[in-house]
Amino acid sequence: MAPAVPQIAELLAPAAWRTVDFISDIHLQAGEPASFAAWQAYMLGTPADAVFILGDLFDVWVGDDAAGPAASDFDALCVHVLQKTGERLALFFMHGNRDFLVGPDLMARTCCTLLADPTVLVFAGNRWLLSHGDALCLDDVDYMRFREQVRGVDWQQTFLAQPLSDRQAIARGLRRQSREQHEKRWQSGEPYIDVNTDAARRWLQAAKAPTLIHGHTHQPAIHALGPGLERVVLSDWDAVAQPRRTEALRLGPLGLQRIRLP
């Protein structure tokens, strides 16, 4: 039996909006200043009326106290950019698989609205289904088991009760394990585990939306899912890659456009 379609939230865009941007998988971290600089320039300069961050803004987030009085210079700067952006446009955030512990304190400090995954955006005379995308990777059984565990209330309460330094150490260990697993898969020639097409189609049908916009897979493309249905995959960000990957998806009067940042 196919997994049940999750409850789908709905957001009605204000009539004044003309352009909205979607980004995901920025993976902000102190060790990659070029990607941070590109993200900062984009956030402070985009002409969009709203920006939707569809998960994995941070490479890791171990709780909102990471942005508290003891915050690192880098985390404090990330929060500052979010604050300045939230003061001038509508800013939305959806949990990813790296930053699912972003909580209400950070959202309040940055004038940002937390979105449920998935959410339908009603804008420009159409319905657009938004998701981070990881919940649709049903064929990655190990990850789906891990996801169910760490998204549970009990696990999160236990984890957040630990000292910040302990949580950061645990997160570093989990990231190391993840990199090792990806390296083993790549070396063994295992195929990349993508979004499950049948599940994506069911979500769209339940949402009464023709287009799914998501990140997570780092494989930007447009996939046809059947008559009148498609999924649009956002790019991840890497400012030092060749070619450089710093891209937003813009929805406006000209439809959907990929905006490659200079």
C-alpha positions as a Markdown table, in Angstrom:
| # | Residue | x | y | z |
|---|---|---|---|---|
| 1 | Met | 0.0 | 0.0 | 0.0 |
| 2 | Ala | 1.3 | 3.4 | -0.9 |
| 3 | Pro | 2.1 | 5.9 | 1.9 |
| 4 | Ala | -0.7 | 8.3 | 2.7 |
| 5 | Val | -0.4 | 11.8 | 1.3 |
| 6 | Pro | 0.4 | 14.2 | 4.2 |
| 7 | Gln | -1.9 | 17.0 | 5.1 |
| 8 | Ile | -1.3 | 19.9 | 2.7 |
| 9 | Ala | -1.3 | 23.5 | 4.0 |
| 10 | Glu | -2.3 | 26.4 | 1.8 |
| 11 | Leu | -0.9 | 29.9 | 1.5 |
| 12 | Leu | -2.8 | 32.6 | -0.5 |
| 13 | Ala | -0.5 | 35.2 | -1.9 |
| 14 | Pro | -1.4 | 38.9 | -1.4 |
| 15 | Ala | -2.8 | 40.6 | -4.5 |
| 16 | Ala | 0.1 | 43.0 | -4.4 |
| 17 | Trp | 2.8 | 40.3 | -5.1 |
| 18 | Arg | 4.1 | 40.4 | -8.6 |
| 19 | Thr | 7.3 | 38.2 | -8.3 |
| 20 | Val | 8.3 | 35.4 | -5.9 |
| 21 | Asp | 11.6 | 33.6 | -5.7 |
| 22 | Phe | 12.4 | 30.0 | -4.6 |
| 23 | Ile | 15.8 | 28.8 | -3.3 |
| 24 | Ser | 17.0 | 25.8 | -1.4 |
| 25 | Asp | 20.1 | 23.8 | -0.4 |
| 26 | Ile | 22.3 | 26.7 | 0.2 |
| 27 | His | 24.1 | 24.7 | 3.0 |
| 28 | Leu | 25.5 | 27.8 | 4.7 |
| 29 | Gln | 28.7 | 27.0 | 6.6 |
| 30 | Ala | 31.6 | 29.0 | 7.9 |
| 31 | Gly | 34.1 | 27.0 | 5.7 |
| 32 | Glu | 32.5 | 28.2 | 2.5 |
| 33 | Pro | 32.6 | 32.0 | 2.5 |
| 34 | Ala | 32.1 | 32.3 | -1.2 |
| 35 | Ser | 28.7 | 30.7 | -1.1 |
| 36 | Phe | 27.7 | 32.8 | 1.9 |
| 37 | Ala | 28.8 | 36.0 | 0.1 |
| 38 | Ala | 26.7 | 35.0 | -3.0 |
| 39 | Trp | 23.7 | 34.2 | -0.8 |
| 40 | Gln | 24.0 | 37.5 | 1.2 |
| 41 | Ala | 24.2 | 39.5 | -2.0 |
| 42 | Tyr | 21.1 | 37.7 | -3.4 |
| 43 | Met | 19.1 | 38.1 | -0.2 |
| 44 | Leu | 19.8 | 41.8 | 0.2 |
| 45 | Gly | 19.3 | 42.6 | -3.5 |
| 46 | Thr | 16.5 | 40.4 | -4.9 |
| 47 | Pro | 13.6 | 42.5 | -6.4 |
| 48 | Ala | 11.1 | 39.7 | -5.5 |
| 49 | Asp | 8.1 | 40.5 | -3.3 |
| 50 | Ala | 8.7 | 37.2 | -1.4 |
| 51 | Val | 11.4 | 34.6 | -1.0 |
| 52 | Phe | 10.7 | 31.0 | -0.2 |
| 53 | Ile | 13.6 | 29.1 | 1.3 |
| 54 | Leu | 12.6 | 25.4 | 0.8 |
| 55 | Gly | 15.0 | 23.8 | 3.2 |
| 56 | Asp | 18.7 | 23.2 | 3.9 |
| 57 | Leu | 19.5 | 26.9 | 4.2 |
| 58 | Phe | 22.1 | 25.8 | 6.8 |
| 59 | Asp | 24.4 | 22.8 | 6.4 |
| 60 | Val | 23.5 | 22.0 | 9.9 |
| 61 | Trp | 21.3 | 23.6 | 12.6 |
| 62 | Val | 21.3 | 22.1 | 16.1 |
| 63 | Gly | 18.7 | 24.4 | 17.8 |
| 64 | Asp | 17.9 | 28.1 | 17.9 |
| 65 | Asp | 20.2 | 28.7 | 20.8 |
| 66 | Ala | 23.0 | 28.4 | 18.3 |
| 67 | Ala | 22.0 | 31.9 | 17.3 |
| 68 | Gly | 21.8 | 33.1 | 20.9 |
| 69 | Pro | 24.3 | 35.1 | 23.0 |
| 70 | Ala | 27.0 | 32.5 | 22.4 |
| 71 | Ala | 26.5 | 32.4 | 18.6 |
| 72 | Ser | 29.5 | 32.2 | 16.4 |
| 73 | Asp | 30.4 | 35.2 | 14.3 |
| 74 | Phe | 29.2 | 33.2 | 11.2 |
| 75 | Asp | 25.8 | 32.2 | 12.7 |
| 76 | Ala | 25.3 | 35.8 | 13.9 |
| 77 | Leu | 26.0 | 37.1 | 10.4 |
| 78 | Cys | 23.5 | 34.6 | 8.8 |
| 79 | Val | 20.8 | 35.7 | 11.3 |
| 80 | His | 21.6 | 39.4 | 10.4 |
| 81 | Val | 21.1 | 38.8 | 6.7 |
| 82 | Leu | 17.8 | 37.0 | 7.4 |
| 83 | Gln | 16.7 | 39.9 | 9.6 |
| 84 | Lys | 17.5 | 42.5 | 7.0 |
| 85 | Thr | 15.7 | 40.5 | 4.3 |
| 86 | Gly | 12.7 | 39.9 | 6.4 |
| 87 | Glu | 12.3 | 43.6 | 7.1 |
| 88 | Arg | 12.0 | 44.5 | 3.4 |
| 89 | Leu | 10.1 | 41.6 | 1.9 |
| 90 | Ala | 7.9 | 38.5 | 2.7 |
| 91 | Leu | 10.3 | 35.7 | 3.9 |
| 92 | Phe | 9.3 | 32.1 | 4.2 |
| 93 | Phe | 11.2 | 29.0 | 5.4 |
| 94 | Met | 10.5 | 25.3 | 5.1 |
| 95 | His | 12.5 | 22.7 | 7.1 |
| 96 | Gly | 15.1 | 20.6 | 5.2 |
| 97 | Asn | 16.9 | 17.5 | 6.2 |
| 98 | Arg | 19.8 | 19.5 | 7.5 |
| 99 | Asp | 17.9 | 22.3 | 9.4 |
| 100 | Phe | 14.7 | 20.6 | 10.6 |
| 101 | Leu | 15.5 | 22.0 | 14.1 |
| 102 | Val | 15.0 | 25.6 | 13.1 |
| 103 | Gly | 12.3 | 26.7 | 15.6 |
| 104 | Pro | 10.0 | 29.6 | 16.4 |
| 105 | Asp | 12.7 | 31.7 | 18.1 |
| 106 | Leu | 14.8 | 32.1 | 14.9 |
| 107 | Met | 11.6 | 32.6 | 12.8 |
| 108 | Ala | 10.5 | 35.5 | 15.1 |
| 109 | Arg | 13.9 | 37.1 | 15.2 |
| 110 | Thr | 14.2 | 37.2 | 11.4 |
| 111 | Cys | 10.6 | 38.2 | 10.6 |
| 112 | Cys | 10.3 | 34.8 | 8.8 |
| 113 | Thr | 7.2 | 32.6 | 8.5 |
| 114 | Leu | 7.7 | 28.8 | 8.9 |
| 115 | Leu | 5.9 | 26.8 | 6.3 |
| 116 | Ala | 4.6 | 23.2 | 6.7 |
| 117 | Asp | 5.9 | 20.6 | 4.2 |
| 118 | Pro | 4.1 | 20.4 | 1.9 |
| 119 | Thr | 2.3 | 23.7 | 1.3 |
| 120 | Val | 0.3 | 24.9 | -1.7 |
| 121 | Leu | 1.1 | 28.5 | -2.8 |
| 122 | Val | -1.9 | 30.1 | -4.5 |
| 123 | Phe | -0.3 | 32.8 | -6.7 |
| 124 | Ala | -0.6 | 34.2 | -10.3 |
| 125 | Gly | -3.8 | 32.4 | -10.9 |
| 126 | Asn | -2.4 | 29.0 | -10.2 |
| 127 | Arg | -1.6 | 26.5 | -7.4 |
| 128 | Trp | 2.1 | 25.6 | -6.8 |
| 129 | Leu | 2.9 | 22.7 | -4.5 |
| 130 | Leu | 6.1 | 23.5 | -2.4 |
| 131 | Ser | 8.2 | 20.9 | -0.6 |
| 132 | His | 11.8 | 20.4 | 0.5 |
| 133 | Gly | 11.5 | 17.0 | -1.3 |
| 134 | Asp | 13.1 | 14.6 | 1.1 |
| 135 | Ala | 9.8 | 13.1 | 2.2 |
| 136 | Leu | 9.2 | 12.0 | -1.4 |
| 137 | Cys | 12.5 | 9.9 | -1.6 |
| 138 | Leu | 10.6 | 6.8 | -0.5 |
| 139 | Asp | 13.1 | 4.4 | -2.1 |
| 140 | Asp | 15.9 | 5.5 | 0.2 |
| 141 | Val | 14.7 | 3.2 | 3.0 |
| 142 | Asp | 17.5 | 3.9 | 5.4 |
| 143 | Tyr | 17.0 | 7.7 | 5.2 |
| 144 | Met | 13.2 | 7.5 | 5.5 |
| 145 | Arg | 13.7 | 5.4 | 8.7 |
| 146 | Phe | 16.2 | 8.0 | 10.0 |
| 147 | Arg | 13.9 | 10.9 | 9.0 |
| 148 | Glu | 10.9 | 9.4 | 10.9 |
| 149 | Gln | 13.1 | 9.1 | 14.0 |
| 150 | Val | 14.5 | 12.6 | 14.1 |
| 151 | Arg | 11.3 | 14.3 | 13.2 |
| 152 | Gly | 9.6 | 12.8 | 16.3 |
| 153 | Val | 8.8 | 15.0 | 19.2 |
| 154 | Asp | 10.5 | 12.7 | 21.8 |
| 155 | Trp | 13.8 | 12.5 | 19.8 |
| 156 | Gln | 13.9 | 16.3 | 19.3 |
| 157 | Gln | 13.2 | 17.1 | 23.0 |
| 158 | Thr | 15.9 | 14.7 | 24.1 |
| 159 | Phe | 18.4 | 16.1 | 21.6 |
| 160 | Leu | 17.7 | 19.7 | 22.4 |
| 161 | Ala | 18.0 | 19.1 | 26.1 |
| 162 | Gln | 21.7 | 18.3 | 25.7 |
| 163 | Pro | 24.4 | 21.1 | 25.9 |
| 164 | Leu | 25.0 | 23.0 | 22.7 |
| 165 | Ser | 28.6 | 21.8 | 22.4 |
| 166 | Asp | 27.4 | 18.2 | 22.6 |
| 167 | Arg | 24.8 | 18.7 | 19.9 |
| 168 | Gln | 27.3 | 20.3 | 17.6 |
| 169 | Ala | 29.6 | 17.3 | 18.1 |
| 170 | Ile | 26.8 | 14.9 | 17.4 |
| 171 | Ala | 25.9 | 16.9 | 14.2 |
| 172 | Arg | 29.5 | 16.7 | 13.0 |
| 173 | Gly | 29.5 | 13.0 | 13.5 |
| 174 | Leu | 26.2 | 12.6 | 11.6 |
| 175 | Arg | 27.5 | 14.7 | 8.7 |
| 176 | Arg | 30.7 | 12.7 | 8.5 |
| 177 | Gln | 28.7 | 9.5 | 8.4 |
| 178 | Ser | 26.5 | 10.9 | 5.6 |
| 179 | Arg | 29.5 | 11.9 | 3.5 |
| 180 | Glu | 31.0 | 8.5 | 3.9 |
| 181 | Gln | 27.7 | 6.8 | 2.9 |
| 182 | His | 27.5 | 9.0 | -0.2 |
| 183 | Glu | 31.1 | 8.3 | -1.1 |
| 184 | Lys | 30.5 | 4.5 | -0.9 |
| 185 | Arg | 27.4 | 4.8 | -3.0 |
| 186 | Trp | 29.2 | 6.7 | -5.7 |
| 187 | Gln | 32.2 | 4.4 | -5.7 |
| 188 | Ser | 29.9 | 1.3 | -6.0 |
| 189 | Gly | 28.1 | 2.8 | -8.9 |
| 190 | Glu | 24.7 | 2.7 | -7.1 |
| 191 | Pro | 22.1 | 4.8 | -9.0 |
| 192 | Tyr | 21.1 | 8.1 | -7.4 |
| 193 | Ile | 17.9 | 7.7 | -5.3 |
| 194 | Asp | 15.5 | 10.3 | -6.6 |
| 195 | Val | 12.0 | 11.5 | -5.8 |
| 196 | Asn | 9.4 | 8.7 | -6.2 |
| 197 | Thr | 7.3 | 9.6 | -9.2 |
| 198 | Asp | 4.1 | 7.9 | -8.1 |
| 199 | Ala | 4.3 | 9.7 | -4.7 |
| 200 | Ala | 4.9 | 13.1 | -6.3 |
| 201 | Arg | 2.0 | 12.5 | -8.7 |
| 202 | Arg | -0.3 | 11.6 | -5.7 |
| 203 | Trp | 0.7 | 14.8 | -3.9 |
| 204 | Leu | -0.1 | 17.0 | -6.9 |
| 205 | Gln | -3.4 | 15.4 | -7.4 |
| 206 | Ala | -4.3 | 15.8 | -3.7 |
| 207 | Ala | -3.2 | 19.4 | -3.8 |
| 208 | Lys | -5.1 | 20.1 | -7.1 |
| 209 | Ala | -1.8 | 21.7 | -8.3 |
| 210 | Pro | -0.1 | 21.1 | -11.7 |
| 211 | Thr | 3.5 | 21.9 | -10.5 |
| 212 | Leu | 5.6 | 20.7 | -7.7 |
| 213 | Ile | 8.6 | 22.8 | -6.7 |
| 214 | His | 11.2 | 21.2 | -4.5 |
| 215 | Gly | 14.9 | 20.9 | -3.6 |
| 216 | His | 16.9 | 18.3 | -1.7 |
| 217 | Thr | 18.1 | 16.2 | -4.7 |
| 218 | His | 20.7 | 18.7 | -6.1 |
| 219 | Gln | 19.5 | 17.7 | -9.5 |
| 220 | Pro | 17.9 | 20.8 | -11.1 |
| 221 | Ala | 15.6 | 19.8 | -13.9 |
| 222 | Ile | 11.9 | 19.8 | -15.0 |
| 223 | His | 10.3 | 16.3 | -15.0 |
| 224 | Ala | 7.0 | 15.6 | -16.7 |
| 225 | Leu | 4.8 | 13.4 | -14.4 |
| 226 | Gly | 1.9 | 12.8 | -16.8 |
| 227 | Pro | -0.7 | 14.9 | -18.5 |
| 228 | Gly | -0.6 | 18.4 | -17.0 |
| 229 | Leu | 1.7 | 17.5 | -14.1 |
| 230 | Glu | 5.4 | 18.3 | -13.6 |
| 231 | Arg | 8.0 | 18.7 | -10.9 |
| 232 | Val | 10.6 | 21.5 | -11.0 |
| 233 | Val | 13.8 | 20.8 | -9.0 |
| 234 | Leu | 15.8 | 23.7 | -7.5 |
| 235 | Ser | 19.5 | 23.9 | -7.7 |
| 236 | Asp | 21.8 | 23.6 | -4.7 |
| 237 | Trp | 24.4 | 26.4 | -4.3 |
| 238 | Asp | 28.2 | 26.2 | -4.7 |
| 239 | Ala | 30.0 | 29.4 | -5.5 |
| 240 | Val | 33.3 | 27.7 | -6.2 |
| 241 | Ala | 32.1 | 24.9 | -8.4 |
| 242 | Gln | 32.8 | 25.0 | -12.2 |
| 243 | Pro | 30.3 | 26.0 | -13.5 |
| 244 | Arg | 29.3 | 28.1 | -10.5 |
| 245 | Arg | 25.9 | 27.1 | -8.9 |
| 246 | Thr | 24.1 | 30.1 | -7.4 |
| 247 | Glu | 20.6 | 30.0 | -8.7 |
| 248 | Ala | 17.1 | 31.1 | -7.8 |
| 249 | Leu | 13.8 | 30.1 | -9.4 |
| 250 | Arg | 11.7 | 33.1 | -10.1 |
| 251 | Leu | 8.0 | 33.1 | -10.7 |
| 252 | Gly | 6.5 | 36.3 | -12.2 |
| 253 | Pro | 4.8 | 37.8 | -15.2 |
| 254 | Leu | 7.1 | 35.8 | -17.5 |
| 255 | Gly | 6.3 | 32.5 | -15.8 |
| 256 | Leu | 9.0 | 30.3 | -14.2 |
| 257 | Gln | 12.6 | 31.4 | -14.9 |
| 258 | Arg | 15.9 | 30.2 | -13.5 |
| 259 | Ile | 17.9 | 33.2 | -12.4 |
| 260 | Arg | 21.7 | 32.6 | -12.4 |
| 261 | Leu | 23.3 | 35.1 | -10.1 |
| 262 | Pro | 26.5 | 36.9 | -11.2 |
